[in-house]
Amino acid sequence: MEPFEYRHQKPPRFHGIKSWYARWERPLSSISLFGGFAFDAITLKRVDMFWENFWVIVHLAIVGICIILINVRENKGANPKEPVGFHFWLVNILQFFFGGLLSTFLVFYFRSGTIAASWPFFIILAAAFIANESFKNHFMRLTFQVSLFFLSLYAFAIYIVPVLLHSINAFIFILSGVASLIVLWLFLLILRLVAREKFTKSRIPLALSIITLVAGINVLYFYNLIPPIPLSLKDSGIYHSLTVNAPGRYTVTSDDQGPFGFFKLADDVHLAPGAPLYAYSAIFSPDSFSTTIIHEWQEYDPVTKAWVTKGRVNLPVMGGRDGGFRTFSMEENIEAGKWRVNVLTTRGAVIGRISFNVIPASGNESPLITTEID
């Protein structure tokens, strides 16, 4: 008889890394949540740039592959509540790339609208972003995975289809939804083929979730609660005078807002009776993208506690310039009080807003500041 030989069994490969990650997962997720968002806010430039959108497509492809592989393994008997080995890493890779997608969309959409006008849509994206970091167990559920995947597809299609077709309107938005549904349908065909049993069990809740998302996003759009991406307000201001030196080159005069003027929600404008004001805006839109925007001048009525429209000016905008296409409007007969100029699409979606307080000039104000815009 051969002597007994004790052999030490080596721990599974990457076991130490997995144990360390499992221990520090929550603080790492929180750091990556804010760090990734800040990184995207700095590095992401334009919604029509090839590499930005290529990177989004890569993220979507990796997310789709992870969902398929996770559910193939679970369909074969893997325990979704205790993922081990390769399954563990698939779930964490899925979570990581979902976080990258959602932070990208938050940055792009945040640049293209105002929180006051589009807060319901921002809440949906932010909730999905936070859920991605906080509720990893939900990634074991097919309905949650596919719903978040479809939300990402939809958010991408809403701005990439207008970029490709050089136009933005209700028909283009509907076309974006159709495109995202077609991609989802092809994805679900593959999923049903490789994980039929798990797909069949989730079919009804999955259908209800998709219908709810489509209906909800369409309601938000037609009530102008989705930012009008890919348009965005790059610069704006209210001025006492505006002289056109050349196309897109202006000389303007404005009130001195003091050292802390940047932090004011609304600028103070000291105005003599009968003097006009000029609203300036620089609107970014993609290359070969021409559209019309509206400057809507509104005064706040303290009696009715409502904003009253005093004037609307249609302005053509052409795309391609990083700093935005520059244009302006003028309004006369402005009384003292709270004012704002809404920068709108022709459908009424808010691209941006310029808020200011009109104060009767007394003659003791600081001299006006002259600025060159070029």
Secondary structure, 3 states (H helix, E strand, C coil): CCCCCCCCCCCCCCHHHHHHHHHHHHHHHHHHHHHHHHHHHHHCCCCCCHHHHHHHHHHHHHHHHHHHHHHHHHHCCCCCCCCCHHHHHHHHHHHHHHHHHHHHHHHHHHHCCCHHHHHHHHHHHHHHHHHHHHCHHHHHCHHHHHHHHHHHHHHHHHHHHHHHHCCCCHHHHHHHHHHHHHHHHHHHHHHHHHCHHHHHHHHHHHHHHHHHHHHHHHHHHHCCCCCCCCCEEEEEEEECEEEEEECCEEEEEECCCCCCHHHCCCEEEEECCCCCEEEEEEEECCCCCEEEEEEEEEEEECCCCEEEEEEEEEEEEECCCCCCEEEEEEECCCCCEEEEEEEEECCCCEEEEEEEEEEECCCCCCCCEEEEEC
